Amino acid sequence: MSEFPKYVMYFMLGGTLVSVSTYLGSHGKGFVAALASTLPIISGMTFLLIYLNAGTGPTVSFAKNLIWLSPPWFAYVFTMMFGVPRLGFAMSFALAMTLYVLFVSVIRVILR
């Protein structure tokens, strides 16, 4: 398969998961939406596709970096969880993204 169709397929897989999560969440099914968003479907497909395209080394590197990026993701989620009721969506999202980027930057410095 050539490059362009592969990336269209990747985009469709990711977009489908976002659409399902949004649909469920907007219909009051927050737990199921969160479950759909955090199921390892996207990361599992990413593992498979990296492995098929590049082999073992890049697949293991991806897995290790997922572990390192979990703490910034938790900071992002907690900021949204506690910030939206107090600060509104836009301010909470801006703060959450800022914290995420800062935490990722710190981790990058630590890992060097």
The first five atom37 places (N, CA, C, CB, O) and aatype in JSON, in Angstrom:
{
  "aatype": [12, 15, 6, 13, 14, 11, 18, 19, 12, 18, 13, 12, 10, 7, 7, 16, 10, 19, 15, 19, 15, 16, 18, 10, 7, 15, 8, 7, 11, 7, 13, 19, 0, 0, 10, 0, 15, 16, 10, 14, 9, 9, 15, 7, 12, 16, 13, 10, 10, 9, 18, 10, 2, 0, 7, 16, 7, 14, 16, 19, 15, 13, 0, 11, 2, 10, 9, 17, 10, 15, 14, 14, 17, 13, 0, 18, 19, 13, 16, 12, 12, 13, 7, 19, 14, 1, 10, 7, 13, 0, 12, 15, 13, 0, 10, 0, 12, 16, 10, 18, 19, 10, 13, 19, 15, 19, 9, 1, 19, 9, 10, 1],
  "atom_mask": [
    [1, 1, 1, 1, 1],
    [1, 1, 1, 1, 1],
    [1, 1, 1, 1, 1],
    [1, 1, 1, 1, 1],
    [1, 1, 1, 1, 1],
    [1, 1, 1, 1, 1],
    [1, 1, 1, 1, 1],
    [1, 1, 1, 1, 1],
    [1, 1, 1, 1, 1],
    [1, 1, 1, 1, 1],
    [1, 1, 1, 1, 1],
    [1, 1, 1, 1, 1],
    [1, 1, 1, 1, 1],
    [1, 1, 1, 0, 1],
    [1, 1, 1, 0, 1],
    [1, 1, 1, 1, 1],
    [1, 1, 1, 1, 1],
    [1, 1, 1, 1, 1],
    [1, 1, 1, 1, 1],
    [1, 1, 1, 1, 1],
    [1, 1, 1, 1, 1],
    [1, 1, 1, 1, 1],
    [1, 1, 1, 1, 1],
    [1, 1, 1, 1, 1],
    [1, 1, 1, 0, 1],
    [1, 1, 1, 1, 1],
    [1, 1, 1, 1, 1],
    [1, 1, 1, 0, 1],
    [1, 1, 1, 1, 1],
    [1, 1, 1, 0, 1],
    [1, 1, 1, 1, 1],
    [1, 1, 1, 1, 1],
    [1, 1, 1, 1, 1],
    [1, 1, 1, 1, 1],
    [1, 1, 1, 1, 1],
    [1, 1, 1, 1, 1],
    [1, 1, 1, 1, 1],
    [1, 1, 1, 1, 1],
    [1, 1, 1, 1, 1],
    [1, 1, 1, 1, 1],
    [1, 1, 1, 1, 1],
    [1, 1, 1, 1, 1],
    [1, 1, 1, 1, 1],
    [1, 1, 1, 0, 1],
    [1, 1, 1, 1, 1],
    [1, 1, 1, 1, 1],
    [1, 1, 1, 1, 1],
    [1, 1, 1, 1, 1],
    [1, 1, 1, 1, 1],
    [1, 1, 1, 1, 1],
    [1, 1, 1, 1, 1],
    [1, 1, 1, 1, 1],
    [1, 1, 1, 1, 1],
    [1, 1, 1, 1, 1],
    [1, 1, 1, 0, 1],
    [1, 1, 1, 1, 1],
    [1, 1, 1, 0, 1],
    [1, 1, 1, 1, 1],
    [1, 1, 1, 1, 1],
    [1, 1, 1, 1, 1],
    [1, 1, 1, 1, 1],
    [1, 1, 1, 1, 1],
    [1, 1, 1, 1, 1],
    [1, 1, 1, 1, 1],
    [1, 1, 1, 1, 1],
    [1, 1, 1, 1, 1],
    [1, 1, 1, 1, 1],
    [1, 1, 1, 1, 1],
    [1, 1, 1, 1, 1],
    [1, 1, 1, 1, 1],
    [1, 1, 1, 1, 1],
    [1, 1, 1, 1, 1],
    [1, 1, 1, 1, 1],
    [1, 1, 1, 1, 1],
    [1, 1, 1, 1, 1],
    [1, 1, 1, 1, 1],
    [1, 1, 1, 1, 1],
    [1, 1, 1, 1, 1],
    [1, 1, 1, 1, 1],
    [1, 1, 1, 1, 1],
    [1, 1, 1, 1, 1],
    [1, 1, 1, 1, 1],
    [1, 1, 1, 0, 1],
    [1, 1, 1, 1, 1],
    [1, 1, 1, 1, 1],
    [1, 1, 1, 1, 1],
    [1, 1, 1, 1, 1],
    [1, 1, 1, 0, 1],
    [1, 1, 1, 1, 1],
    [1, 1, 1, 1, 1],
    [1, 1, 1, 1, 1],
    [1, 1, 1, 1, 1],
    [1, 1, 1, 1, 1],
    [1, 1, 1, 1, 1],
    [1, 1, 1, 1, 1],
    [1, 1, 1, 1, 1],
    [1, 1, 1, 1, 1],
    [1, 1, 1, 1, 1],
    [1, 1, 1, 1, 1],
    [1, 1, 1, 1, 1],
    [1, 1, 1, 1, 1],
    [1, 1, 1, 1, 1],
    [1, 1, 1, 1, 1],
    [1, 1, 1, 1, 1],
    [1, 1, 1, 1, 1],
    [1, 1, 1, 1, 1],
    [1, 1, 1, 1, 1],
    [1, 1, 1, 1, 1],
    [1, 1, 1, 1, 1],
    [1, 1, 1, 1, 1],
    [1, 1, 1, 1, 1],
    [1, 1, 1, 1, 1]
  ],
  "atom_positions": [
    [[0.85, -1.18, 0.0], [0.0, 0.0, 0.0], [0.9, 1.24, 0.0], [-0.97, 0.0, 1.23], [1.87, 1.3, 0.75]],
    [[0.57, 2.21, -0.83], [1.37, 3.43, -0.88], [1.13, 4.28, 0.36], [1.06, 4.23, -2.16], [0.22, 4.02, 1.14]],
    [[1.95, 5.3, 0.52], [1.91, 6.12, 1.73], [0.59, 6.85, 1.95], [3.02, 7.13, 1.68], [0.03, 6.79, 3.05]],
    [[0.07, 7.52, 0.94], [-1.13, 8.33, 1.13], [-2.34, 7.52, 1.6], [-1.48, 9.03, -0.16], [-2.99, 7.93, 2.56]],
    [[-2.66, 6.39, 0.98], [-3.81, 5.6, 1.48], [-3.61, 5.11, 2.91], [-4.04, 4.41, 0.57], [-4.58, 5.01, 3.68]],
    [[-2.36, 4.8, 3.28], [-2.11, 4.37, 4.66], [-2.47, 5.47, 5.64], [-0.63, 3.96, 4.84], [-3.13, 5.21, 6.65]],
    [[-2.05, 6.68, 5.34], [-2.31, 7.78, 6.27], [-3.78, 8.19, 6.28], [-1.45, 8.97, 5.9], [-4.28, 8.66, 7.3]],
    [[-4.46, 8.01, 5.17], [-5.92, 8.24, 5.16], [-6.6, 7.23, 6.06], [-6.49, 8.15, 3.71], [-7.5, 7.57, 6.82]],
    [[-6.15, 5.96, 5.99], [-6.71, 4.93, 6.86], [-6.44, 5.24, 8.33], [-6.12, 3.56, 6.49], [-7.33, 5.09, 9.17]],
    [[-5.23, 5.67, 8.67], [-4.89, 6.03, 10.05], [-5.8, 7.16, 10.53], [-3.4, 6.45, 10.16], [-6.31, 7.12, 11.66]],
    [[-6.01, 8.16, 9.69], [-6.86, 9.29, 10.03], [-8.29, 8.83, 10.29], [-6.83, 10.34, 8.91], [-8.92, 9.28, 11.24]],
    [[-8.79, 7.95, 9.47], [-10.16, 7.44, 9.62], [-10.31, 6.65, 10.92], [-10.54, 6.57, 8.41], [-11.33, 6.77, 11.6]],
    [[-9.32, 5.84, 11.26], [-9.37, 5.08, 12.51], [-9.44, 6.01, 13.72], [-8.16, 4.15, 12.64], [-10.27, 5.83, 14.6]],
    [[-8.58, 7.01, 13.75], [-8.56, 7.96, 14.86], [-9.83, 8.79, 14.92], [0.0, 0.0, 0.0], [-10.38, 9.01, 15.99]],
    [[-10.3, 9.25, 13.76], [-11.51, 10.05, 13.7], [-12.74, 9.28, 14.15], [0.0, 0.0, 0.0], [-13.64, 9.84, 14.77]],
    [[-12.77, 8.0, 13.84], [-13.89, 7.16, 14.27], [-13.95, 7.08, 15.79], [-13.77, 5.75, 13.67], [-15.03, 7.2, 16.37]],
    [[-12.81, 6.88, 16.43], [-12.8, 6.79, 17.88], [-13.22, 8.12, 18.52], [-11.4, 6.39, 18.38], [-13.98, 8.12, 19.48]],
    [[-12.73, 9.23, 18.0], [-13.12, 10.55, 18.52], [-14.63, 10.75, 18.35], [-12.34, 11.68, 17.8], [-15.29, 11.25, 19.26]],
    [[-15.16, 10.37, 17.21], [-16.59, 10.52, 16.95], [-17.43, 9.67, 17.91], [-16.92, 10.14, 15.51], [-18.43, 10.15, 18.44]],
    [[-17.03, 8.44, 18.13], [-17.77, 7.56, 19.05], [-17.73, 8.14, 20.46], [-17.18, 6.13, 19.03], [-18.75, 8.18, 21.14]],
    [[-16.55, 8.57, 20.9], [-16.42, 9.13, 22.25], [-17.27, 10.39, 22.41], [-14.96, 9.45, 22.56], [-17.93, 10.57, 23.43]],
    [[-17.24, 11.27, 21.41], [-18.03, 12.5, 21.46], [-19.51, 12.2, 21.49], [-17.7, 13.39, 20.26], [-20.26, 12.8, 22.27]],
    [[-19.95, 11.28, 20.67], [-21.36, 10.89, 20.63], [-21.8, 10.37, 22.0], [-21.6, 9.83, 19.54], [-22.82, 10.8, 22.53]],
    [[-21.04, 9.45, 22.56], [-21.42, 8.87, 23.85], [-21.41, 9.92, 24.95], [-20.47, 7.72, 24.21], [-22.33, 9.98, 25.76]],
    [[-20.36, 10.74, 24.98], [-20.27, 11.78, 26.01], [-21.38, 12.79, 25.93], [0.0, 0.0, 0.0], [-21.88, 13.24, 26.96]],
    [[-21.77, 13.17, 24.72], [-22.83, 14.18, 24.57], [-24.22, 13.62, 24.86], [-22.79, 14.75, 23.17], [-25.18, 14.38, 24.94]],
    [[-24.32, 12.31, 25.01], [-25.59, 11.68, 25.37], [-25.6, 11.22, 26.83], [-25.88, 10.5, 24.44], [-26.35, 10.32, 27.2]],
    [[-24.75, 11.84, 27.64], [-24.76, 11.58, 29.07], [-24.11, 10.27, 29.48], [0.0, 0.0, 0.0], [-24.29, 9.82, 30.61]],
    [[-23.37, 9.66, 28.6], [-22.7, 8.4, 28.91], [-21.2, 8.66, 29.1], [-22.94, 7.35, 27.78], [-20.37, 8.13, 28.37]],
    [[-20.89, 9.48, 30.11], [-19.51, 9.91, 30.35], [-18.56, 8.76, 30.61], [0.0, 0.0, 0.0], [-17.43, 8.76, 30.12]],
    [[-19.01, 7.77, 31.4], [-18.13, 6.64, 31.71], [-17.8, 5.85, 30.45], [-18.77, 5.73, 32.76], [-16.65, 5.5, 30.21]],
    [[-18.81, 5.56, 29.66], [-18.6, 4.78, 28.43], [-17.76, 5.58, 27.43], [-19.96, 4.38, 27.8], [-16.92, 5.01, 26.74]],
    [[-17.99, 6.89, 27.35], [-17.19, 7.74, 26.47], [-15.73, 7.74, 26.9], [-17.74, 9.18, 26.45], [-14.82, 7.64, 26.07]],
    [[-15.5, 7.85, 28.21], [-14.13, 7.82, 28.73], [-13.49, 6.46, 28.47], [-14.11, 8.14, 30.24], [-12.32, 6.38, 28.1]],
    [[-14.27, 5.41, 28.65], [-13.76, 4.07, 28.37], [-13.36, 3.94, 26.9], [-14.81, 3.0, 28.75], [-12.29, 3.43, 26.58]],
    [[-14.24, 4.41, 26.01], [-13.93, 4.34, 24.58], [-12.68, 5.15, 24.25], [-15.12, 4.86, 23.75], [-11.89, 4.75, 23.39]],
    [[-12.5, 6.28, 24.92], [-11.34, 7.14, 24.65], [-10.04, 6.55, 25.17], [-11.55, 8.5, 25.26], [-8.97, 6.79, 24.61]],
    [[-10.13, 5.78, 26.25], [-8.91, 5.26, 26.85], [-8.63, 3.8, 26.55], [-8.97, 5.44, 28.32], [-7.58, 3.27, 26.94]],
    [[-9.55, 3.14, 25.86], [-9.24, 1.77, 25.44], [-7.96, 1.8, 24.62], [-10.41, 1.15, 24.63], [-7.74, 2.73, 23.84]],
    [[-7.14, 0.81, 24.77], [-5.88, 0.85, 24.02], [-6.03, 0.49, 22.53], [-4.9, -0.1, 24.65], [-5.14, -0.11, 21.94]],
    [[-7.15, 0.87, 21.95], [-7.35, 0.59, 20.53], [-6.4, 1.42, 19.68], [-8.82, 0.86, 20.13], [-5.7, 0.89, 18.81]],
    [[-6.37, 2.73, 19.93], [-5.51, 3.6, 19.12], [-4.04, 3.27, 19.38], [-5.79, 5.09, 19.43], [-3.26, 3.13, 18.43]],
    [[-3.65, 3.15, 20.65], [-2.24, 2.82, 20.91], [-1.93, 1.41, 20.4], [-1.93, 2.93, 22.42], [-0.83, 1.17, 19.91]],
    [[-2.88, 0.48, 20.52], [-2.65, -0.87, 20.0], [-2.47, -0.87, 18.49], [0.0, 0.0, 0.0], [-1.58, -1.54, 17.96]],
    [[-3.32, -0.12, 17.79], [-3.16, 0.0, 16.34], [-1.84, 0.69, 16.01], [-4.35, 0.78, 15.72], [-1.17, 0.33, 15.04]],
    [[-1.47, 1.69, 16.81], [-0.2, 2.38, 16.58], [0.97, 1.42, 16.79], [-0.07, 3.59, 17.52], [1.91, 1.42, 16.0]],
    [[0.91, 0.61, 17.86], [1.95, -0.41, 18.06], [2.06, -1.3, 16.82], [1.63, -1.28, 19.32], [3.15, -1.5, 16.29]],
    [[0.93, -1.81, 16.37], [0.92, -2.71, 15.21], [1.49, -2.03, 13.97], [-0.49, -3.2, 14.93], [2.33, -2.6, 13.28]],
    [[1.03, -0.83, 13.68], [1.46, -0.15, 12.47], [2.93, 0.26, 12.52], [0.6, 1.07, 12.22], [3.63, 0.19, 11.51]],
    [[3.4, 0.69, 13.7], [4.83, 1.0, 13.82], [5.64, -0.27, 13.61], [5.15, 1.63, 15.22], [6.64, -0.27, 12.9]],
    [[5.19, -1.36, 14.24], [5.9, -2.63, 14.1], [5.95, -3.08, 12.64], [5.22, -3.71, 14.96], [7.0, -3.49, 12.14]],
    [[4.81, -3.0, 11.95], [4.77, -3.43, 10.55], [5.61, -2.54, 9.64], [3.34, -3.46, 10.05], [6.17, -3.01, 8.65]],
    [[5.69, -1.24, 9.97], [6.42, -0.3, 9.14], [7.89, -0.16, 9.5], [5.77, 1.04, 9.21], [8.72, 0.16, 8.64]],
    [[8.23, -0.39, 10.79], [9.6, -0.08, 11.21], [10.26, -1.15, 12.08], [9.61, 1.21, 11.94], [11.47, -1.1, 12.29]],
    [[9.49, -2.1, 12.6], [10.1, -3.17, 13.36], [10.07, -2.99, 14.87], [0.0, 0.0, 0.0], [9.35, -2.15, 15.41]],
    [[10.88, -3.8, 15.53], [10.86, -3.91, 16.99], [11.36, -2.66, 17.71], [11.69, -5.08, 17.4], [10.71, -2.19, 18.64]],
    [[12.51, -2.13, 17.31], [13.11, -1.0, 18.02], [12.18, 0.2, 18.16], [0.0, 0.0, 0.0], [11.96, 0.67, 19.27]],
    [[11.63, 0.7, 17.07], [10.7, 1.83, 17.18], [9.43, 1.5, 17.97], [10.33, 2.31, 15.8], [8.85, 2.38, 18.61]],
    [[8.99, 0.25, 17.91], [7.8, -0.15, 18.67], [8.07, -0.08, 20.16], [7.35, -1.58, 18.28], [7.25, 0.42, 20.92]],
    [[9.22, -0.58, 20.58], [9.6, -0.54, 22.0], [9.82, 0.91, 22.44], [10.88, -1.38, 22.25], [9.42, 1.27, 23.55]],
    [[10.43, 1.72, 21.6], [10.63, 3.13, 21.93], [9.29, 3.84, 22.13], [11.43, 3.83, 20.81], [9.14, 4.62, 23.07]],
    [[8.33, 3.57, 21.27], [6.98, 4.14, 21.42], [6.38, 3.74, 22.77], [6.07, 3.68, 20.27], [5.83, 4.58, 23.48]],
    [[6.5, 2.46, 23.13], [5.95, 1.97, 24.4], [6.59, 2.66, 25.6], [6.14, 0.45, 24.51], [5.9, 3.08, 26.52]],
    [[7.9, 2.78, 25.59], [8.61, 3.45, 26.69], [8.17, 4.91, 26.82], [10.13, 3.38, 26.47], [7.99, 5.4, 27.93]],
    [[8.02, 5.58, 25.7], [7.63, 6.99, 25.75], [6.17, 7.16, 26.18], [7.84, 7.63, 24.39], [5.83, 8.2, 26.75]],
    [[5.32, 6.18, 25.91], [3.95, 6.25, 26.44], [3.97, 6.27, 27.97], [3.11, 5.05, 25.93], [3.21, 7.02, 28.6]],
    [[4.83, 5.46, 28.56], [4.94, 5.43, 30.02], [5.41, 6.79, 30.54], [5.92, 4.31, 30.48], [4.84, 7.33, 31.49]],
    [[6.45, 7.35, 29.92], [6.97, 8.64, 30.38], [5.96, 9.77, 30.21], [8.24, 8.98, 29.62], [5.99, 10.74, 30.97]],
    [[5.08, 9.66, 29.24], [4.12, 10.74, 29.0], [2.82, 10.58, 29.78], [3.8, 10.81, 27.53], [1.91, 11.4, 29.64]],
    [[2.72, 9.55, 30.59], [1.52, 9.37, 31.41], [1.37, 10.45, 32.5], [1.53, 8.01, 32.06], [0.27, 10.97, 32.66]],
    [[2.42, 10.8, 33.26], [2.25, 11.86, 34.27], [1.76, 13.2, 33.7], [3.55, 12.08, 34.99], [0.88, 13.81, 34.3]],
    [[2.3, 13.68, 32.56], [1.74, 14.92, 32.01], [0.28, 14.76, 31.59], [2.56, 15.37, 30.81], [-0.5, 15.71, 31.72]],
    [[-0.08, 13.6, 31.11], [-1.48, 13.36, 30.71], [-2.39, 13.41, 31.93], [-1.62, 11.99, 30.0], [-3.48, 13.97, 31.86]],
    [[-1.95, 12.83, 33.05], [-2.74, 12.91, 34.28], [-2.9, 14.36, 34.74], [-2.09, 12.07, 35.39], [-3.99, 14.75, 35.18]],
    [[-1.84, 15.15, 34.65], [-1.94, 16.57, 35.01], [-2.96, 17.27, 34.13], [-0.56, 17.27, 34.89], [-3.75, 18.08, 34.61]],
    [[-2.95, 16.96, 32.84], [-3.91, 17.52, 31.89], [-5.34, 17.15, 32.27], [-3.59, 17.03, 30.46], [-6.22, 18.01, 32.31]],
    [[-5.58, 15.88, 32.55], [-6.93, 15.42, 32.88], [-7.41, 16.03, 34.2], [-6.97, 13.88, 32.96], [-8.55, 16.48, 34.29]],
    [[-6.57, 16.03, 35.22], [-6.98, 16.6, 36.51], [-7.25, 18.11, 36.4], [-5.9, 16.35, 37.58], [-8.17, 18.62, 37.03]],
    [[-6.46, 18.8, 35.59], [-6.71, 20.23, 35.39], [-8.07, 20.46, 34.75], [-5.6, 20.85, 34.52], [-8.81, 21.36, 35.15]],
    [[-8.41, 19.65, 33.76], [-9.72, 19.77, 33.12], [-10.84, 19.41, 34.11], [-9.8, 18.86, 31.88], [-11.86, 20.09, 34.18]],
    [[-10.64, 18.35, 34.86], [-11.66, 17.87, 35.79], [-11.99, 18.91, 36.86], [-11.2, 16.57, 36.45], [-13.15, 19.15, 37.17]],
    [[-10.96, 19.53, 37.41], [-11.18, 20.5, 38.47], [-11.32, 21.93, 37.95], [-10.05, 20.43, 39.47], [-11.91, 22.78, 38.62]],
    [[-10.78, 22.2, 36.77], [-10.79, 23.55, 36.25], [-12.08, 23.95, 35.56], [0.0, 0.0, 0.0], [-12.54, 25.08, 35.72]],
    [[-12.67, 23.06, 34.8], [-13.87, 23.43, 34.03], [-14.98, 23.99, 34.91], [-14.4, 22.21, 33.26], [-15.55, 25.02, 34.56]],
    [[-15.3, 23.37, 36.05], [-16.37, 23.96, 36.88], [-15.99, 25.32, 37.48], [-16.74, 23.01, 37.99], [-16.87, 26.13, 37.77]],
    [[-14.7, 25.57, 37.68], [-14.27, 26.79, 38.35], [-13.86, 27.9, 37.38], [-13.13, 26.48, 39.27], [-14.11, 29.08, 37.63]],
    [[-13.21, 27.51, 36.27], [-12.63, 28.49, 35.36], [-13.32, 28.54, 34.0], [-11.18, 28.19, 35.17], [-13.07, 29.46, 33.22]],
    [[-14.17, 27.58, 33.71], [-14.78, 27.47, 32.39], [-13.9, 26.62, 31.48], [0.0, 0.0, 0.0], [-12.75, 26.31, 31.81]],
    [[-14.46, 26.26, 30.34], [-13.75, 25.35, 29.45], [-12.48, 25.96, 28.86], [-14.67, 24.9, 28.34], [-11.41, 25.37, 28.95]],
    [[-12.6, 27.14, 28.26], [-11.47, 27.72, 27.52], [-10.25, 27.94, 28.42], [-11.89, 29.04, 26.89], [-9.14, 27.57, 28.05]],
    [[-10.46, 28.53, 29.58], [-9.34, 28.79, 30.49], [-8.74, 27.48, 31.0], [-9.8, 29.66, 31.67], [-7.52, 27.34, 31.09]],
    [[-9.6, 26.53, 31.34], [-9.12, 25.23, 31.83], [-8.31, 24.51, 30.77], [-10.29, 24.36, 32.28], [-7.26, 23.93, 31.06]],
    [[-8.82, 24.53, 29.53], [-8.11, 23.86, 28.45], [-6.75, 24.51, 28.21], [-8.95, 23.87, 27.17], [-5.75, 23.81, 28.03]],
    [[-6.71, 25.83, 28.2], [-5.44, 26.54, 28.0], [-4.46, 26.2, 29.13], [-5.67, 28.08, 27.95], [-3.28, 25.94, 28.87]],
    [[-4.94, 26.19, 30.37], [-4.09, 25.85, 31.5], [-3.64, 24.39, 31.43], [-4.82, 26.11, 32.83], [-2.47, 24.08, 31.67]],
    [[-4.55, 23.5, 31.09], [-4.22, 22.07, 30.99], [-3.17, 21.82, 29.92], [-5.49, 21.25, 30.7], [-2.23, 21.06, 30.13]],
    [[-3.33, 22.46, 28.77], [-2.36, 22.28, 27.69], [-1.0, 22.87, 28.06], [-2.87, 22.93, 26.39], [0.04, 22.3, 27.74]],
    [[-1.02, 24.01, 28.74], [0.23, 24.63, 29.19], [0.96, 23.71, 30.16], [-0.04, 26.0, 29.85], [2.16, 23.49, 30.03]],
    [[0.23, 23.18, 31.14], [0.84, 22.25, 32.1], [1.37, 21.0, 31.39], [-0.17, 21.86, 33.18], [2.46, 20.52, 31.71]],
    [[0.6, 20.49, 30.45], [1.03, 19.31, 29.72], [2.35, 19.56, 29.0], [-0.05, 18.88, 28.71], [3.29, 18.77, 29.1]],
    [[2.42, 20.67, 28.28], [3.64, 21.0, 27.53], [4.81, 21.24, 28.49], [3.41, 22.25, 26.65], [5.93, 20.8, 28.21]],
    [[4.57, 21.91, 29.59], [5.64, 22.13, 30.57], [6.14, 20.81, 31.15], [5.15, 23.04, 31.71], [7.35, 20.6, 31.24]],
    [[5.22, 19.93, 31.54], [5.63, 18.64, 32.1], [6.37, 17.8, 31.07], [4.4, 17.87, 32.61], [7.36, 17.14, 31.4]],
    [[5.91, 17.81, 29.82], [6.61, 17.08, 28.76], [8.0, 17.65, 28.57], [5.81, 17.12, 27.44], [8.95, 16.9, 28.37]],
    [[8.14, 18.96, 28.61], [9.46, 19.6, 28.46], [10.39, 19.19, 29.57], [9.32, 21.11, 28.44], [11.57, 18.92, 29.33]],
    [[9.87, 19.14, 30.79], [10.7, 18.7, 31.93], [11.13, 17.25, 31.73], [9.93, 18.86, 33.27], [12.29, 16.91, 31.97]],
    [[10.24, 16.41, 31.3], [10.57, 15.0, 31.07], [11.63, 14.86, 29.98], [9.31, 14.2, 30.69], [12.54, 14.05, 30.09]],
    [[11.5, 15.66, 28.91], [12.51, 15.62, 27.84], [13.89, 15.98, 28.37], [12.13, 16.58, 26.71], [14.88, 15.36, 27.99]],
    [[13.96, 16.99, 29.25], [15.24, 17.39, 29.83], [15.78, 16.25, 30.71], [15.09, 18.71, 30.67], [16.97, 15.94, 30.66]],
    [[14.91, 15.64, 31.5], [15.34, 14.55, 32.38], [15.86, 13.36, 31.57], [14.18, 14.1, 33.27], [16.84, 12.74, 31.96]],
    [[15.2, 13.05, 30.46], [15.58, 11.88, 29.67], [16.84, 12.07, 28.84], [14.45, 11.51, 28.78], [17.4, 11.09, 28.34]],
    [[17.28, 13.28, 28.68], [18.5, 13.51, 27.87], [19.72, 13.11, 28.58], [18.62, 14.93, 27.47], [20.82, 13.24, 28.04]]
  ]
}
